[in-house]
């Protein structure tokens, strides 16, 4: 079977399974593009991306241009003479000269079933919307925002307890497997791109820290989705006794019904600390006070007096 020359463009943890799969395949990884090192952590020390660390460990040719808009910034990519450029959460827009450079084009692993959830945060937005399933789409990149033709799709159900972190890890592995299948089809000439459907288009804007505060006046169903979608980042949060309180895990205790004022603490039970919502009751199971370690709801309840208290402003 034909072996392809693969250039790889990726940056975060999500891209690692794909690069690892390529390194174990019959294809040749001829070079890696990743974002420049960034300051991170309390000390703001320069930190290499996960993809850079793997590329260095595998002794792959590496380039970290801040953009790809000039011939000079594309020099390494041009020299690699790749048959295809695989792009996974790279973080830079590919200009037309890059899209036209590889013989078989540029293909991308996108964490949704396109055309649903084009954009930056498909995993979180799918959970927030209550979607029953998600998946990965192997697509050819064009000049639009996730608008290119599709090569392959693989579906993954969204479980009732799945967090964004759970789906992130599952889809990164699913995407790596689907990528190898798509490359085999491209190399053999048996996989043909097909246009995305015109119906069902939705967009997944980037998650902002400003979305983290919990509004207890909405339903328990909505809040359960939000807490799962925002784990591990930015983490849903509420106010308690004048301080910020992160809510890491929760479950729906009662999906419908009216109780006390939204945010009222109804007491501790086996399923967690029960909190009245605008509709139904949410059982909060894990919390984190500012500057403290995460604790179970029961440990939290043992440390504070709950009677008559509320979450929220």
N, C-alpha and C positions, 0 to 999 in steps of 0.2 A: 504494500500500500504506500501511497505517496507521503513523503515527509515534507512538512511545510517549514519554512523559515518564519518564526513568530517573533514579532516585537510586542512587548507587553507594557501597558501604561496603567498604573494603579498606585494607590497611596495607602489607604487605611487597612485595618484588620480584615474587613470584608473581602478584600482582593486576594488575600493570602492563599486560600484553598485553590483558587484558579491557577495561580502561578505555580503552586506546588504540584498540581495535577499536570500542568504543561511540562514541568521538569522531569516528571516520571513517564511522560508519553514518548512516542517515537519522534515527535516534532522537535525541532531545534529552536530554543529560545536564544535569539541573536542579540538581544539588548533589552534594557528596561528603562522606561521613563517613570519618574516619580516626582512628587512635589519637593521643592527645596526644604531643607531642615527648618523647623520653626521653634521659637522659644516656647517652653511648656513648663508646667509645675510652678510651685511657689518661688523657686529660684530663677524662673524664666531662662533656664539653660537651653541651649540649642538641642533639639531632639530629632533624630532621624525617623522617617516613617517606617512602619512595619514592613512595607514592600522593599524599601532600601536595605533594611537589615537582612532580609532574606536574599536579595540580589547579591549583596556583598558576601554572604555566607556561601552562596553558590558560585561565586567568582564570575558573575555575569557582567558584561559591559553595562555601564550605568550613566544616565544623564538626568540632570535636575534643572531644566530650564524654567525660568519664571513665567515664560509664555512661549507660544510656538508661532508667533506672528511674523518672524523674520527668517530669512534663509539661514542666518548664522545660528539661530536658536534651534533650527531643524537639522543642523549638520549631522549630528550623530545618527538620528533616525534615518536620514537619507543614506548614510554610509552603510547602515545595517542591511539595506536591500531586502527588507522583509516581504514575504508573500502576503501577510495579513498582519494588521495591528489589532491586538486584543486590548480592549479598554474596560477596566473595572474600577469604578469609583475613583477615577484619576483626579478630578478636581479642576481641570483646565478645559476650556472650550477648544475644540479642534477646528482650526480654520480650513477653508477649502483646499489649500495646497497639501495639507496633511491627509485629509479625507481621500484625495486622489492619488496619494503616493503609493500605497501597497497594491500589488497586482489584484488581490482579492478583496480589497477594501478594508474598512475598519469595522470590527464587530464588538458588541457591548453586551455585558450581562446586566440586565435591568431587573430590580427586585419587585416586579409586579407582573400581572397578566395584562399586557398592553392591549388596547389603549387606555385602560384604567390606571390611574395614578402615574401619569407622566410627571417628572420633576424630582425634587431633591429628597423627599421623605416618604416614599411609597409604603414602607413597612409600617410606620407610625400612623399614617393616614388611613390605611386599610383597617387597622385595629380600631381607631377612633370611629370609623364609619360603621363598624359592626359587620364587616365583610365576613362571609362564611369561609372563603378561601382566598389564597394569594398564590404566588409562585414566582417563577423567573421566566423572562423572555430573552432569548438570544436574538439580537437584532443587528442590522447593518446601520451604522451611523450615517446621518445626513446633516444638513445645516440646521435643522429644526431641533426643538427640545423633545427628545425621545420620540420623534415622529418617523423614524426610518422603517424600512420594511423588515418584517419578522422572518426569522429562520426556523425557530424552534421554541416551544413553550413546555414548561413542566409545572404541574399544579401541586400545591401543598395546602391542605386544610388549615384553618386557623382554629386552634383549640380554645375552649372557654377560659383556660388559665394561661394561655400563651402571652408572654411579654414581648416587647419589641426586641429585647435581647435574645429571647428564645428564637424568634423568627429570623433575626439577623444571622445567627449561627446556622440555622437550618437552611436558609436560602443561599448562604455563601457556599455551603457544601453541595446543595442541589445545583447551583449555577455552575460549579466546577465540572460536575458530571455531564451536564447538558452542553457545556462548552466543547468538551472533547468530542461528543457526538456530532455537534454542528461542524466542527473542523473536519472530521472524517467525511461528512457529507459534502462540504465545500471542496475538499481535496479530490474526491471522487467525481464531482460534478453532478451528484444525485440530489443535492439539497438546493431548492430554488427559493429565493426570497418572495414573500407575498406582502402586499400592502396591508397596513393596519386598517381595521374596520373604521368607517366614518362615524358610526354610532358608539356611544359608551365612553367617550373621551372625558377624562377627569384629570385634575392637576393636584399635585402633592407639594405644596409650598414647604419650604424649610421650617423645621420646628424652632420656635423661638422660646427663650427663657421666660418671656413675658406670658406665655401660655400656661405656665406651671401652676399658678394659684387655683385652688379648688373652689368652685361655686356650689355650695351645698343645696342650693335651691333647685338644681336640676335633678334628674332621676338617678337612682342607684345604678341602673343599667349604664347610663352615660358615664358616670364616675368610675365604675369598674373598668370600662374601656380606656378611659383617660389614664388611670393609674398604671394599667398594663402598657399602654402606648408610650408612656413617659418613663418607663423603667428599661434601661439604666440611666437615660438622660432625657430631659432635665430633671426628672423626678417631680411628681405632683406634690404640692405643698399646701398647708393650711396654716392658720394662726391658732395658737393656744396659749392662754395666760400671757399674752403680750409678746410671745416669741414665735419664730418660724418653726414649723414642724413638718418634716418630710413624711409622706405616706408612700411606703415602698410596696406593700402588698395588701390586697383587700379582696373580698368576695361579695357577691350579691346575697344578702340574707333574706330579703323580701323584695321581689321586683316591683310590686304595686302596693298601694295603700298609703294613707296619710297618717302621720304620727305627730310628734311635737314639732316645734319650730326647726327648720333645716339647720343642721349642724349640732343639734342637741345630742349629748352622749346618753345613750339609753341603757348602758351597763355592759358588763363583760359576760361573754358566753363562750361555749366551746369553739365556735367558729370565729371569734374575735371580739373586738370592741365595737358594739353596735352603735351606728350613728344615723340619726334621722336625715332623710334627704327630701327634696321637693316631692318625690314620688318613690316610695319604698324605703328600704333600710340597707345600708352598706355595713358589712362586717370588716373592720380594719384589722389586719393581722400582723403587720410589721411597721414600725415607725422609727423615726430618728430625730431627736432633738438637736438643736444647733450645737456643733462641737462635740457631740456624743456619738457613741456607736449605735447601730441599729438594734432595736430590742423588739421582743414579741409584744403583742397587745396586752397580754396578761402581766408581763413585767412592767409595762408602762402603767397599767391600771393599779398595780400594787404600789407604785411610787407617787401617785397623785390621788387626790380626792375627786371623784368623778361627779358626785351628786350635784345636779343643777348646772353643770358646766357645758360649754358649747365649743365646737370648732368653728373657726371663721372670725372675721373682723368684729 
